[in-house]
C-alpha cells in the first residue's frame, strides 16, 4: 500500500470513526462482533510470480549494489516496486471485487491489500462475514488478527569490529554500504545525528535496487529522509479499527514516540562516532554494526498498545517490495500460534516469502526466559537471536561511616571523596505540618514541598525505591528534582523489600547519587542509618543524625567483566512445534549477541523509558537489542558476499560462533530471575544456539550449509496433515514436491532430534566458498547417545560440495536433553562448529523389551 493510501486510510478512520461503531453495534448478537481478519487467496503473490518468471528465463535474484542514483534531501524517493508498477493496484481491485461479491450490500472495511509477498488482504468484518468469505473459491485461508509486542558505544569493540570485520571492507566508512536494512518497529526519530547523511565526505548513493517513499506529516516533515534514512512508512489500520490508537502519543506517521525503533535502528546501522551525552555526562562515541548501511523504517508498533499482525504483515510486504536486503524484527507474538505447527502463522509465512525473495530475516528470541520452551521465534527460515552480556559495566557504591561499602547502580557523579556527608531519610525530614498520613509514599521524594529544606541542605537524602517506580507512577527524575530543590548534596535510593527480584539497569542521575538495587544491601544501609540516630529519651524525637557516607560515583565504565553470558530474560529452547508444547527438531535460538545494557540512539519524544525522556541516547536491555546487532553484521556479510542466500548468511554466522567467554571458560547462562549471577551454569544450545557471534570469523567461514525455499516447503509439507495449510498460505500444492523431508533433514548448521527412537541417520551438505582445503572432523556425543560421522576427513575444492552422514544411536532410555558438537577443522585455518541436541532417547534394548 502506498504512502498516500495509508495516510488517507488513517484520516478516513479517524474522521469517520462512527462507521466502525455502526458496524460493531448493528446487531447485539455475538456473530456481529467485528474483528480484523487476515485473508489469503489461492493465486500466488507478485514476488512468487516474479521469481517463477526469472526461473523460467534461467535467472536468479541478486542485487547490484553499485548505484548512480542519489537522493536529494529535498526530494523523497519514488514509489517504484520490484513488481510491475500497476500490479499492486490491479490486485487491490481484484480484492475489492471478491469482497463485493462475497458480502453483497453488507458493510465492511478493507484495511490493506497485500500483493507482493502475500496475495490477500486484511478486512474488518463480523465472524458471519468471515464465514461467507471462507466459502469463496478464490479464498485459501482466513486467520483472526493477533497482537504482537516489542521484545552502543562499546559493543563494536567487544565484537572486534574496528580491527577485524570492518577492516575487511575498507574500514567503518564503507562498512555496510549498499545494503538496506528494513526495521519493523516503533518508527524512528529522523532528526537524530545517528541517521544523518553528511557525517562523511565519501559519496553515499542510495542503492539502485531500492525504491520507497518517505511519508510526510507534521511530526515527520519533508526532508526527514536522506541518503541514510532512505524510506519511512507507518501501518496502523488494524489498531485504528479497534479504537485504541492514540494519535497524541502514537503518532500517525513514521515518527517514533516510543524510542524502541530509534534504538534498534542505530544499533544495526547508526552512524559512526556520534558522541553519547546523557544527563550532561559523556559516555563515549556510538556506532552501529554497519555504520554505512541504509535504513528503511516500517512502523507497525506503538507505545500505548504494541501492535497487530495485520499491520506487521503489511510492513513486511512493503519492505520486500521496496527492495530491502535484511528485515529486522525486535518483536514477538503475545501468544504461541494455534494450529498444527507454530510455523503456520501470518507473520512467519510472510517472512518465508521474504526469504524466497532473498531477504535475510532476523528476529528477537523474546524476553520470556529463563524457562525452557519460552521461545517466541519459531521457524527455521528466521534467524533467532538471544541476548548476552558484554564486558562493560558501570558500578557505583556508597561508603558508610562504619567502613562498609554497599554496591549500587546509577550513572552519576560521586560526592567529594575527601568528605563524609550526613545521611537523612526523607521520612525524617518532613515539614512540621506534613505526616505520613498526608502521603503514604512521601518517602519516594516526589514532592519537595513536603520536606524541611534546612534539614536536608548539604546532606545526602535517602529515598525509597518502590514498585511505583517500576510501574512509572514515581520517577527517578522527579526525586532528583526534589533533591535539587532542597539543595541536597546527593540522593541515595534504597530498594523497598516488596520489590523482589527486579533487575535495575544503570540510570542516569544529574547529581551525585546511587540506587541500591537489592533489598538485602538496602537493609545494610538502613540498619546502619537507624542505629546511628540519637533520640530524646522521652519524646523519642531525633536529636542527631549520626550516619555519614560518601558516594563513589558510577560514570566510569569497567571493562574487566567476564562475558558474554546468556541473560536470564533471554528466551530459551527447545523450539515448541505446536501449542501443545511438543518439541520440534529445530534449534532455537540460532545465536546470541550483545543485548544487555546497550547504549544507542533515543527518540527526542521517546517515552518507553521514563529515566531517558528528553535524552538523545538511552541504555536498554533485551533480545530487542541483540537482534539488530545481527542485522548489522549480516549487512557486512551481504556486502562481501552479495550472492549469498539468507541460509548461507545464517550458516556463516552460526558455524563460526564462539563457545567461550573472554576468560577462556565456557559461556555461562543465568538460570533465575532473582539473583541471576548466583544461579548460572554452562550454556547449552537451547540457551545460546551455536554460540556468541564472531563477526570477523563469519566473514571467512570456509564452508557454508545452504537451504532453499523449496527445502523449507518440503519441510512444511512433511508435517503431518499440513497439506491444506501449506496450500492456504502459499497457494502451492504439496504434491508438486516429489518428496518431503523431516525437520532434522533440513540442511541447517545444527542438528536437533526431539525423539531419538533407537537410531537415526542425518545428512548435512557443506559447500566450499574458500580455496582448496582438507578438513578433519571431530565430535563429542550427547549423553546417552553414540555418534558416528563419515567421512572423518575430506578434501574439498573451491565451489565443491561434500555430504556428511551423521548416525545417532541411543545407548540408554533418557528423557532429559543432552548436547554435543561436531567440529570441522581445515588445514587453512577454517573451523566450523555444528551443535547437536537430543532430547528424548529410546535405546534398542529398552524398546525391544
Beta strands, then each sheet from edge to edge (+ up, - down):
strand 1: 34-41
strand 2: 109-114
strand 3: 120-126
strand 4: 139-144
strand 5: 147-150
strand 6: 180-185
strand 7: 229-234
strand 8: 274-278
strand 9: 281-286
strand 10: 294-299
strand 11: 301-302
strand 12: 306-308
strand 13: 326-329
strand 14: 331-333
strand 15: 360-364
strand 16: 383-388
strand 17: 393-394
strand 18: 396-400
strand 19: 405-408
strand 20: 421-425
strand 21: 460-465
strand 22: 490-495
strand 23: 513-516
strand 24: 533-535
strand 25: 542-545
strand 26: 548-551
strand 27: 557-558
strand 28: 565-566
strand 29: 591-594
strand 30: 598-601
strand 31: 617-620
strand 32: 668-670
strand 33: 680-682
strand 34: 703-704
strand 35: 750-757
strand 36: 759-768
strand 37: 773-780
strand 38: 785-790
strand 39: 793-796
strand 40: 801-810
strand 41: 818-826
strand 42: 831-842
sheet 1: 2+ 3- 1+ 4-
sheet 2: 11+ 12- 5+ 14-
sheet 3: 7+ 10+ 6+ 13+ 15+ 16+ 29+
sheet 4: 8+ 9-
sheet 5: 17+ 27-
sheet 6: 19+ 18- 26+ 20- 21- 22- 23-
sheet 7: 24+ 25-
sheet 8: 28+ 32+ 33-
sheet 9: 30+ 31-
sheet 10: 34+ 36- 40+ 38-
sheet 11: 35+ 42+ 41- 37+ 39-
end
